[in-house]
Amino acid sequence: VACDPHNLNRIAYRTNNASFFLCQRAWKYTVRGNGCTSCPIRCHTTLKVPSVSSKYGISEMGQNTCVGLNFGKYFFKSFPDGAQGETAIEACMVGMHLADDLGVWCNYAQLQRDFVKIYYDGTIKNKVGETEFKSYSWDKYEKGDPTFLFELLPRIANKEGELATALGLGTGYMLERWGIPEEVWKKDYGLVYWKMGHPKHHSNEDAGQCGVLINTIYNRDVQCHSHANFTRNGLPIDVQKRLAAEVWGSADAVDAIGAYTPMNVHKAKMAKWSLLRKELHDSLSLCNWMGPWVASPLKERGYRGDDSIESLLYSVATGDKKSRQDLDRMAERIHLLHRALTIRDMGTKEMRTQHDTIPDWVFVDKSGRPPFTKGTIHMDRADIEKGMEMFYKELGWDEATGAPLTETYQKLGLGYVIGDLGKKGLLP
């Protein structure tokens, strides 16, 4: 059904998160969209599933979004009535309630992906004692029975047993505890594991080189949506390219999904912009899941959004008038200090080789097709190395080490950092 984007009281119907993940069946249980005050998108979906009350003893009402919505479902490889059946929705409801009640963190579903892998490859059976292994109802698990979650999640929350303790500590500690080389995880695309215990977040599958570059920068799930919100906004690629030329200087900054082209400096500019807007949104308590807002669903605007919304909101809310350029500079300063702290805490300036690494699965296509073949999303190693240098240059960082240059600290008002890092040999 068509939904007029001018109608802010109905635009959330265009973005029902439950229907995206659970398909059309979710509309049967949708009560309303919900979310942050005043945001018309309502990215959370409130569901009412009467069957879960009698079957599992939990409330028939539940609300969440994205991985939180799918928390319980993602533990299972299959369900008796299929991935989009009633049981999958019930697993979502059970997972939502247990995760909230127990305070279990999933590391953007890395917990669930790890669990599926280590069960089906036999790792769990090999690493926990026979008594503990038999204490779980694995027959329920293999059948896709949501009641299995009542056995697993409370144990994780309370670190009861070897399995629950290893899972609860997180991927990095689990691998170390069980003597599993991290490289094994970094080769498996199904795990979408990136490095240092965390998974990828909107990488090459959403924005090619731009997504890869952004994912290298943090030692946690990057949680950056700036680039994906643009490439996945639904506008035709010719419109996206027209807007990209206005924002990042060239239509070549963006490619159609799965039709990637070699690296260029405008992709590096887009990556920097995406990264810094994410930092800005975190600092202003704005939503990076919805913004930035450089595109619009309105035809009369030429589908052009407004790249200065953040500064307009800040100025109205505080009375302290700042331009887009002012806030971008502040975001860059914030991120530069974050980089300096990472260098100091790691005790090395060799960020390019020790921190900004990329898992092997990014460069692999199972069909053997070469990079830049239409319909593929894998990257070319030499092209990404070139991209890293362009990205570092845009940020004012040393291209060899990935450490910020002295003049970059000075330019952004962080000259006091130079002395401390210099004494420790942490300047390029």
Secondary structure by P-SEA (a helix, b strand, c coil): cccccccccccccccccccccccccccccccccccccccccccbbbbbbaaaaaacccccbbbbcccccccccccccccccccccaaaaaaaaaaaaaaaaaccccccaaaaaaaaaaaaacccccccccccccccaaaaaaacccccccccaaaaaacccaaaaaaaacaaaaaaaacccccccccccccccccccccccccccccaaaaaaaaaccccccccccccccccccccaaaaaaaaaaacccccccccccccccccaaaaaaaaaaaaaaaaaaaaccccccccccccccccccccccccaaaaaaaaaccccccaaaaaaaaaaaaaaaaaaaaaaaccccccccccccccccccccccccccccccccccaaaaaaaaaaaaaaaccccccccccaaaaaaaccccaaaaaaaacccc
